[in-house]
Amino acid sequence: MFAAVVNTTTGKTEWRSVDNDSDSNVSDDLARSQYGDMLLDNERNQAYFKGVQYAIDAIRKQNKEPIVLDIGTGTGILAMMAARCGAKKIFACEVLKPMARIATDIISRNGYADVIKVIPLRSTELVVKKGGYMDEKANLLITEVFDTELIGEGVLPTLIHAHQNLLEPDAVVVPYAATVYVQLFHSPHLWTSHKLDQTNFPPGVMTVPQSWKNCAGPASLWDMHVEQLSDSQIMFLSKPQIAAGFTFMKPPVTSPQQCEVCVTSTGLCHGLVMWWELSLCPGVSLSTFPWRRTQWREHWLQGVQLLPSAIHIQEGNAAFVQTFNDDYCLWFTVDTFRRQVNPDTIERPLCTCGVHTVWNRSRLSMLNDSSRNRLFFDLLNKHAMGCAAVLCLSDVSLLPLLLAKLGVKKIYVLESASSFSASVMNEIIRTNNVEKQITVLSRSCENLTLSDTDGIKIDMVVGEPYFSSALLPWHNLYFWYARTYVNHLLNNQSKIIPFKAHLQAIAVKFENLHKLKSEISKVEGFDLSAYQDFIKQDQQVVSSDPEPHYLWEYPCICCSHVHEIFEFDFSQPLNLHTEIVTSGSIPLLVPGTNAVVFWMVYHLDEHRSVSEGLIKDPVLRNKLTWDHRYKQTVKFLHKVADDTHQVVDYIGNFFTESGDLAVHLTLT
């Protein structure tokens, strides 16, 4: 099968072979996922082992033999725990067929093939019948289909179906319950990622449409490592409080739950942090509480919900948190009074303004940065003087409003990414009464002609640059391609902003992030090498592939000086049929280096630049400080550098025709 895919760097549509069910695609996805992190979560594994042992012992005390159903078996590790604890009949469901084959292999290697039956179906597709996959109902259900939001993987409908169709009436469930905790906070830092605030722009530049102000914001919780927020970035206004509970021993019931929270500090409440705790057996629990943890994990974080409007709460007074859920989502409200909830009128909060579809949270924070806005305003105030026509090349950018405020008569905005982004841009333009100055062009830049610009040649091309399709920092090099495609529309002396860029790099030692690449062989005494064998066809490649991460969430220390890997000259059109090659070495100055981080720096003019990486000068052996609004790119080394006499040699290749950029690293 072939699918049309837009190249994020060149902007061109390409046809690529796609086979979503192939083993190679699944192994590639698994190697890049947090699945290995979950398997190596010792706290999780040991808690489940204790819960399974307790449940099997309890069933046997009733003079019954345990009949086990494991839903979402993955590698089969929980099913094998049940087998080791003495269960003789175990059904293990796994909907992903390649994963089901891995589980079958692992179970066979560990000697449990006669005990565990792997079923390559969703549990909701199962029917208990003689001669079927499952020939009798289970009296013990084991499942680990939980995500950061607790219920996002469908545990509630899964359990309802299992209780109604697959389990005995008195079946034991591991875990048997879950508790949701919340904590209220004040955080202007996080609030900038929620709604556009016109006070963050120079006076008179921006008026926010009223519909945007009234919007509840994104529907989903914001997953993050809350423990990495500094005291200056978040202040808690209450102690942790139980907000909701779910019991799994019976079909879960969905109904609103309300709790009273004692406010410990006066302030403007911007939102709440949520986490959960699973109860596996008496005295054994598993929690995603963000502090005082012994187990670092990436597969379960904490959820943040920002309120539709911030509310003022007073120390010593009560606040009331309501918890709502559907089959897959949790959401919350916070009030200073006890709310009478009518279940029939409950609606999940959704974005009604469209902004949160066009701009993600990091993009909103970027646009709300008053220092950044002032930088661009001063830049354009200097360079737009005398320009009759300006072309803006960035997705749903607010630079056109700055240009309109500065008096530029004709501003053309390229919004070819989607009709939705064009409609959002047009709403901004209408609200600010600049329709006569700003024209939105919804065509591909390759197809633009002088008739699109009213026969006027362009005096300046400007971009942040920012494109919503960019996954890696250098994907925003699309600016160079777009600038090249429209070169025939430019005056001979047209200004290009930014006029050049650098790809920079630094060697680092991650505290935890590198653990995602740990090899998996034995877990809790079980041989999982079949899983490692399955993904190792991609492991060697994946370990050196670039991975985008918001590095403010992942502590690392500086192990080298900053190095410039590539320079890109936007002032000249790009030669679309060449290869740009660079090479060099990064001396490692701190032992334990395990990765190299890359980011872009855009030079707006000779005196102004925008960095998407470090926001403080690096100091050897000290923690690095990363810009929270951008993803940086990580390339893990194949092995840890043990001493300071080693270097990382690099060769970089940028193929301009395809837009492919690769940096190959060798530790020597």
C-alpha positions in Angstrom: 0.0 0.0 0.0 1.2 3.5 -0.8 0.2 6.7 1.0 0.7 10.4 0.3 3.1 11.9 2.8 4.1 15.6 3.0 7.9 16.0 3.4 8.2 18.2 6.5 11.4 19.9 5.2 10.8 20.4 1.5 7.0 20.8 1.7 6.5 18.4 -1.2 4.1 15.5 -1.3 5.7 12.1 -1.7 4.3 8.6 -2.1 5.7 6.1 0.4 5.0 2.4 1.0 3.0 1.8 4.1 2.2 -1.5 5.8 0.8 -0.9 9.3 0.6 -4.6 10.1 4.2 -5.5 9.2 6.6 -6.8 11.8 9.2 -4.3 10.8 6.8 -1.4 11.4 5.8 -2.8 14.8 9.4 -3.4 15.9 10.3 0.1 14.8 7.4 1.6 16.9 8.3 -0.6 19.9 11.9 0.5 19.8 10.9 4.1 19.8 8.2 3.7 22.4 8.3 3.7 26.2 7.4 0.0 26.2 10.9 -1.0 27.3 10.7 1.5 30.1 7.6 -0.1 31.3 9.1 -3.6 31.2 12.1 -2.4 33.3 9.9 -0.6 35.9 10.9 -2.7 38.9 8.4 -1.1 41.2 5.6 -1.9 38.9 6.7 -5.5 38.3 7.2 -6.3 42.0 3.9 -4.7 43.0 2.0 -6.8 40.3 3.9 -10.0 41.4 2.7 -9.5 45.0 -0.8 -8.7 43.9 -1.0 -11.8 41.7 0.4 -14.0 44.4 -2.1 -12.7 47.0 -5.0 -13.2 44.6 -4.1 -16.7 43.7 -3.6 -17.6 47.4 -7.0 -16.1 48.1 -8.7 -18.1 45.4 -7.1 -21.4 46.6 -8.3 -20.7 50.2 -11.8 -21.0 48.7 -10.8 -24.5 47.4 -10.9 -23.2 43.8 -8.3 -23.4 41.1 -7.4 -20.0 39.6 -8.5 -19.5 36.0 -6.7 -16.4 34.9 -7.4 -13.9 32.2 -4.6 -11.4 31.4 -5.9 -8.5 29.2 -3.3 -6.6 27.3 -0.6 -9.2 27.9 2.2 -7.6 25.8 5.2 -9.8 26.4 3.2 -12.1 28.6 5.1 -11.1 31.8 2.0 -10.8 34.0 0.6 -14.1 32.7 3.9 -15.8 33.5 3.8 -14.2 37.0 0.5 -16.0 37.5 2.0 -19.2 36.2 4.9 -19.0 38.5 2.5 -18.4 41.4 0.8 -21.7 40.6 -2.0 -21.0 38.1 -2.5 -23.8 35.7 -4.9 -22.2 33.2 -4.2 -18.8 31.8 -5.8 -16.9 28.9 -3.7 -14.0 27.7 -5.2 -11.4 25.2 -3.0 -9.3 23.0 -4.7 -7.4 20.1 -1.4 -6.5 18.3 -0.6 -9.6 16.3 3.2 -9.2 16.1 3.2 -8.7 19.8 1.1 -11.7 20.4 3.7 -13.8 18.4 6.4 -12.3 20.6 4.4 -13.3 23.7 4.0 -16.8 22.4 7.7 -17.1 21.8 8.6 -15.7 25.3 6.1 -17.9 27.0 7.5 -21.0 25.2 11.1 -20.1 26.1 10.2 -19.8 29.7 8.4 -23.2 29.8 4.8 -22.0 30.2 3.4 -23.0 26.8 1.2 -25.7 28.3 -0.2 -23.2 30.9 -0.7 -20.0 29.0 -2.8 -19.6 25.9 -2.1 -16.4 23.9 -5.2 -15.0 22.2 -4.5 -12.5 19.3 -7.7 -10.5 19.9 -9.2 -7.7 21.8 -10.8 -9.0 25.0 -14.0 -7.3 23.9 -14.1 -9.7 20.9 -13.9 -12.8 23.1 -16.8 -15.1 23.7 -16.7 -17.9 26.2 -17.7 -21.1 24.5 -16.6 -24.7 24.2 -14.0 -25.0 21.4 -13.4 -21.3 21.4 -10.4 -19.3 22.4 -11.7 -19.2 25.9 -13.7 -22.2 27.0 -14.6 -21.1 30.5 -14.9 -18.0 32.5 -12.0 -16.7 34.6 -12.0 -16.1 38.3 -8.9 -13.9 38.3 -8.4 -11.0 36.0 -5.0 -9.3 35.7 -4.6 -6.2 33.6 -2.3 -3.3 33.1 -4.0 -1.1 30.6 -3.4 2.2 32.4 -1.9 5.4 31.1 -1.0 8.7 32.7 -4.6 9.7 32.7 -5.5 6.3 34.3 -8.3 5.4 31.9 -7.0 6.6 28.6 -6.3 3.0 27.3 -10.0 2.0 27.8 -9.8 0.2 31.1 -13.4 1.1 32.0 -15.2 -0.4 29.0 -12.7 -3.3 29.0 -13.6 -4.1 32.6 -17.3 -3.7 32.1 -17.3 -6.1 29.2 -15.1 -8.6 31.1 -17.3 -8.6 34.1 -20.4 -9.1 32.0 -19.0 -11.7 29.6 -15.6 -13.2 30.7 -15.5 -13.4 34.5 -17.2 -15.4 37.3 -19.4 -13.2 39.5 -17.0 -13.4 42.4 -13.8 -13.0 40.3 -10.8 -11.2 41.8 -9.2 -8.4 39.8 -5.6 -7.2 40.0 -5.5 -4.3 40.6 -8.8 -4.2 42.5 -9.1 -0.3 42.8 -7.6 3.0 41.7 -7.6 6.4 43.5 -7.1 9.7 41.8 -5.3 12.5 43.6 -5.3 16.2 42.8 -3.3 19.3 44.0 -4.2 22.9 43.1 -1.5 25.2 41.8 -0.7 28.8 40.8 1.5 29.0 37.7 1.8 31.9 35.3 4.5 29.9 33.6 2.1 27.1 32.6 -0.8 29.6 32.0 1.1 31.1 29.0 0.6 27.7 27.3 -3.2 27.9 27.7 -4.6 31.2 26.2 -3.3 34.0 24.1 -2.9 37.2 26.1 -2.8 40.5 24.2 -1.0 42.2 27.1 2.1 40.2 26.1 2.3 42.2 22.8 3.5 45.8 22.3 0.6 48.2 23.0 -2.0 48.3 20.2 -0.6 45.4 18.3 -3.0 42.6 19.2 -6.7 42.3 20.1 -7.7 38.7 21.0 -11.1 37.6 19.6 -13.7 37.3 22.4 -14.5 33.7 21.4 -10.9 32.8 22.2 -11.1 34.3 25.7 -14.2 32.2 26.5 -12.7 28.9 25.2 -12.1 26.1 27.8 -8.9 25.1 26.1 -7.6 21.7 24.9 -9.7 18.7 25.8 -6.9 16.4 27.0 -4.8 16.6 30.1 -1.2 17.7 29.7 1.2 14.9 30.4 4.5 16.0 31.9 7.2 15.4 34.5 5.7 17.7 37.1 8.7 17.2 39.4 10.9 19.0 36.9 9.0 22.3 37.4 10.9 24.7 39.6 9.5 26.5 42.6 9.5 29.7 40.5 7.4 28.0 37.8 4.7 26.5 40.0 3.4 27.2 43.5 1.0 24.7 45.1 -2.1 26.2 46.8 -3.3 23.0 48.5 -2.1 19.7 49.8 -2.7 16.5 47.8 -6.3 15.4 48.1 -8.3 12.3 47.0 -10.5 13.5 44.2 -12.0 10.2 42.9 -12.0 6.4 43.2 -12.7 3.5 41.0 -13.4 -0.1 42.0 -12.5 -2.8 39.6 -14.0 -5.8 41.4 -17.4 -5.0 39.9 -18.3 -3.3 36.6 -17.0 0.3 37.1 -19.8 2.9 37.4 -19.3 6.3 35.8 -20.6 9.2 37.9 -19.3 12.6 38.9 -17.3 12.7 42.1 -16.7 15.8 44.3 -14.2 16.5 47.0 -13.5 19.4 49.3 -9.9 20.8 49.3 -8.4 22.8 52.1 -6.6 25.8 50.5 -3.1 26.2 52.1 -2.0 29.4 50.3 -3.8 32.4 48.9 -3.5 32.9 45.2 -4.9 32.7 41.7 -5.6 29.1 40.9 -4.6 28.3 37.4 -5.2 24.6 37.5 -4.5 21.3 39.1 -2.1 18.3 38.9 -3.5 14.8 39.0 -1.9 11.4 39.6 -3.2 8.0 40.6 -2.6 5.1 42.8 -3.4 1.4 42.0 -4.3 -1.0 44.9 -3.0 -4.4 44.0 -3.6 -6.2 47.3 -3.7 -5.1 51.0 -0.6 -3.1 51.7 0.7 -3.1 48.1 0.1 -0.1 45.9 1.6 1.5 42.8 1.6 5.3 42.5 2.5 8.0 39.9 3.0 10.6 42.7 5.6 12.9 41.3 7.9 13.3 44.3 9.8 11.0 46.7 9.9 8.3 44.0 12.5 5.6 43.8 11.6 4.6 40.3 12.0 7.0 37.3 9.6 6.2 34.6 8.5 7.7 31.3 5.5 5.5 30.6 3.4 7.1 33.4 3.8 10.8 34.1 1.3 13.2 35.8 -1.6 15.1 34.2 -2.1 18.8 34.3 -5.4 20.5 33.7 -5.5 24.3 33.3 -8.9 25.8 34.1 -11.1 27.7 31.6 -10.5 30.8 33.8 -8.2 31.2 36.7 -10.0 31.6 40.1 -8.9 33.3 43.3 -8.8 31.1 46.4 -8.1 32.0 50.0 -5.9 30.3 52.5 -8.0 28.5 55.1 -11.1 28.4 52.9 -12.4 25.4 51.0 -12.3 24.8 47.3 -14.4 22.1 45.6 -13.0 19.8 42.9 -15.4 17.8 40.7 -14.1 14.8 38.8 -15.8 13.7 35.6 -15.0 10.9 33.2 -16.2 9.2 30.1 -14.8 5.9 28.8 -11.4 7.3 28.1 -10.9 10.7 29.6 -10.9 12.4 33.0 -11.6 16.1 33.5 -12.0 18.4 36.5 -13.7 21.6 37.6 -12.7 23.8 40.5 -15.1 26.1 42.4 -15.2 28.0 45.6 -18.6 26.6 46.3 -20.1 23.1 46.4 -21.7 22.5 43.0 -24.9 20.5 42.4 -24.1 18.3 39.5 -26.7 17.0 37.1 -25.1 13.9 35.3 -27.3 14.4 32.3 -25.8 17.9 31.6 -22.2 16.9 31.9 -20.1 17.7 28.8 -16.4 17.2 28.3 -14.7 20.5 27.9 -13.6 21.0 24.2 -11.8 23.7 22.3 -14.5 25.9 20.7 -12.2 28.6 19.3 -10.0 26.5 17.0 -6.9 28.1 18.4 -5.9 25.0 20.4 -6.1 22.9 17.2 -3.8 25.2 15.2 -1.4 26.1 18.1 -0.2 23.5 20.5 0.7 24.4 24.1 4.3 25.1 23.4 3.4 27.3 20.5 1.0 29.3 22.6 3.7 29.8 25.2 6.0 31.0 22.4 3.5 33.6 21.2 2.9 34.8 24.8 6.5 35.5 25.4 6.6 39.3 25.7 10.4 39.5 25.4 10.3 37.5 22.2 7.5 39.7 20.8 9.5 42.8 21.7 12.5 41.4 19.9 10.6 40.8 16.7 8.9 44.2 17.0 12.2 46.1 17.3 13.6 43.9 14.5 10.8 44.7 12.1 10.7 48.3 13.1 14.3 48.6 11.9 14.1 46.5 8.7 10.5 47.0 7.5 10.9 50.7 7.1 10.4 51.6 3.4 9.0 48.1 2.5 5.9 48.3 0.4 5.2 44.5 0.4 6.3 41.8 2.8 5.7 38.1 2.6 5.4 36.1 5.9 6.5 32.5 5.8 5.4 30.8 9.1 2.3 29.0 10.1 -0.4 31.1 11.7 2.2 33.7 12.8 1.5 37.0 14.5 4.3 38.7 12.8 1.9 40.2 10.2 0.1 42.1 13.0 3.5 43.6 14.1 4.1 44.6 10.5 0.6 46.1 10.2 1.2 48.1 13.4 4.4 49.5 11.8 2.5 50.7 8.8 3.5 48.2 6.1 0.9 48.6 3.4 0.7 45.1 1.9 1.5 42.0 3.9 1.0 38.6 2.4 0.7 35.5 4.6 1.2 32.0 3.3 -1.2 29.6 5.0 -1.2 26.5 2.8 -0.9 24.0 5.7 -4.7 23.7 6.1 -7.9 25.6 5.5 -8.4 25.6 9.3 -5.2 27.6 9.9 -6.2 30.0 7.2 -9.6 30.6 8.9 -7.9 31.2 12.3 -5.6 33.7 10.6 -8.5 35.5 8.9 -10.3 35.7 12.3 -7.2 37.4 13.8 -7.1 39.8 10.8 -10.8 40.7 11.0 -10.7 41.3 14.8 -7.8 43.7 14.4 -9.3 45.5 11.4 -6.2 45.0 9.2 -8.0 43.3 6.2 -6.7 46.1 3.9 -3.1 45.4 4.8 -3.0 41.6 5.3 -3.9 39.1 2.7 -3.9 35.4 3.4 -2.7 33.2 0.6 -3.9 29.6 0.8 -1.9 28.3 -2.1 1.3 26.3 -2.1 4.4 28.6 -2.3 5.6 26.7 -5.3 2.5 27.9 -7.2 2.6 31.6 -6.2 2.7 34.1 -9.1 2.8 37.9 -9.2 -1.0 37.9 -9.6 -1.2 36.5 -6.0 0.7 39.6 -4.8 -1.3 42.0 -6.9 1.5 42.4 -9.3 3.8 43.8 -6.5 7.3 42.5 -6.0 8.2 41.5 -2.4 10.6 43.8 -0.5 11.1 41.5 2.5 10.5 37.8 3.4 10.2 37.2 7.1 9.6 34.1 9.2 10.1 33.1 12.8 10.4 30.4 11.3 7.8 28.0 12.6 5.9 25.3 10.8 3.4 23.1 12.6 4.4 20.0 10.6 8.0 20.2 11.9 8.9 17.2 14.1 12.7 17.8 14.4 14.3 21.2 14.8 15.8 21.2 11.3 12.4 20.6 9.7 11.8 24.3 9.9 14.4 24.6 7.2 11.2 24.5 5.1 11.6 28.3 5.4 14.7 28.1 3.1 12.7 26.0 0.6 9.7 28.3 0.6 12.0 31.3 0.3 13.6 29.6 -2.7 10.2 28.7 -4.3 9.1 32.4 -4.2 12.5 33.8 -5.3 11.0 35.0 -8.6 8.6 37.3 -6.7 11.4 39.1 -4.9 13.1 42.4 -5.6 16.8 42.3 -6.3 17.5 43.9 -2.9 14.8 42.0 -0.9 15.6 41.4 2.7 15.5 37.8 4.1 14.8 37.4 7.8 16.2 35.3 9.3 19.2 35.5 6.9 21.0 32.4 8.2 20.8 29.6 10.8 23.1 27.2 12.6 22.5 23.7 13.8 24.4 23.5 17.1 25.3 20.5 19.3 26.5 19.7 22.8 27.5 16.4 24.4 25.6 15.6 27.6 25.1 13.0 30.3 21.4 12.3 30.9 20.3 11.4 34.4 17.5 9.1 33.2 16.4 9.6 29.6 19.0 7.2 28.2 17.4 4.4 30.2 14.8 4.2 27.4 17.5 2.5 25.4 18.3 -0.1 28.0 18.6 -3.6 26.7 15.9 -6.0 27.9 16.9 -9.6 28.6 15.7 -10.9 32.0 12.9 -9.2 34.0 11.9 -10.6 37.4 13.7 -13.8 36.4 11.8 -14.2 33.1 13.7 -14.5 29.8 12.4 -11.6 27.6 15.2 -11.9 25.0 12.6 -12.7 22.3 11.4 -9.2 22.7 14.9 -7.8 22.4 15.5 -10.0 19.3 12.4 -8.7 17.7 13.3 -5.0 18.0 17.1 -5.3 17.6 16.6 -5.2 13.8 15.9 -1.6 14.4 17.6 -1.1 17.8 21.0 -0.3 16.2 19.4 2.2 13.9 17.0 3.6 16.5 19.7 4.2 19.0 21.4 6.7 16.6 18.2 8.1 15.1 17.3 11.6 16.2 14.6 11.8 18.8 12.7 15.0 19.7 12.2 15.7 23.4 11.3 18.7 25.6 14.6 18.5 27.4 13.5 20.7 30.3 11.8 17.5 31.6 15.0 15.4 31.4 17.9 16.6 33.5 21.3 16.3 31.9 24.8 17.8 32.6 27.2 19.5 30.2 30.0 17.3 28.9 31.5 19.5 26.1 31.5 22.9 24.6 28.9 23.9 22.1 29.7 23.1 18.5 28.3 24.4 15.2 27.5 21.5 13.0 25.9 23.2 10.0 25.4 26.7 8.7 22.5 27.5 6.4 22.6 30.7 4.3 19.0 31.8 3.7 20.1 35.0 2.0 20.7 33.0 -1.1 18.2 30.6 -2.8 18.8 26.9 -2.0 20.4 24.8 -4.7 17.9 22.0 -4.8 20.2 19.4 -6.3 23.2 19.3 -4.1 24.6 17.7 -0.9 25.9 19.8 1.9 28.5 17.9 3.9 30.2 18.8 7.2 32.4 16.9 9.6 34.3 17.5 12.8 34.9 16.2 16.4 33.4 17.0 19.7 36.0 16.4 22.5 34.3 14.9 25.6 35.3 16.7 28.8 33.2 14.8 31.3 33.1 11.0 31.8 29.8 9.3 31.5 28.6 11.1 28.3 25.7 9.2 26.8 24.2 11.5 24.2 24.5 14.5 21.9 21.8 17.1 21.8 21.1 19.3 18.7 19.0 22.5 18.2 18.7 25.4 15.8 19.7 29.0 16.2 18.2 31.5 13.8 20.0 34.7 13.1 17.5 37.5 12.4 20.0 40.1 11.7 23.6 40.8 12.7 22.6 41.6 16.3 19.5 39.5 17.0 19.0 35.8 17.1 16.6 33.2 18.4 17.9 30.0 19.9 15.7 26.9 20.2 18.0 25.2 22.7 20.0 26.5 25.6 18.8 29.6 27.4 21.8 29.8 29.7 25.5 29.5 29.0 26.6 25.9 29.6 29.1 25.1 32.4 30.9 21.8 32.4 29.5 19.3 34.9 26.5 21.6 35.6 22.9 21.0 34.7 21.8 22.5 31.4 18.8 24.8 31.1 16.7 24.3 28.0 14.0 26.5 26.4 10.7 24.8 27.4 8.9 26.0 24.3 10.9 23.9 21.8 11.8 20.3 21.4 15.5 19.6 21.1 16.8 16.6 19.3 18.7 13.8 21.0 21.1 11.2 19.5 22.1 8.6 22.0 25.6 7.1 21.8 25.9 3.4 21.2 27.8 3.1 24.4 28.7 5.4 27.3 32.0 7.3 27.1 34.0 6.1 30.1 36.7 8.8 30.2 37.6 12.3 29.1 40.1 11.2 26.4 37.4 10.3 24.0 35.8 12.3 21.2 32.6 12.1 19.2 33.4 12.3 15.5 30.5 13.5 13.4 29.7 13.6 9.7 26.7 15.6 8.6 24.9 15.2 5.3 22.1 17.5 4.1 20.5 16.3 0.8 18.7 19.3 -0.5 16.6 17.5 -3.1 15.0 15.2 -0.5 15.4 17.5 2.5 17.0 14.6 4.4 19.5 15.7 7.1 21.6 13.2 9.0 24.4 13.5 11.5 26.3 10.3 12.0 28.2 10.0 15.3 31.2 7.7 16.2 32.7 7.5 19.6 36.5 7.2 19.4 
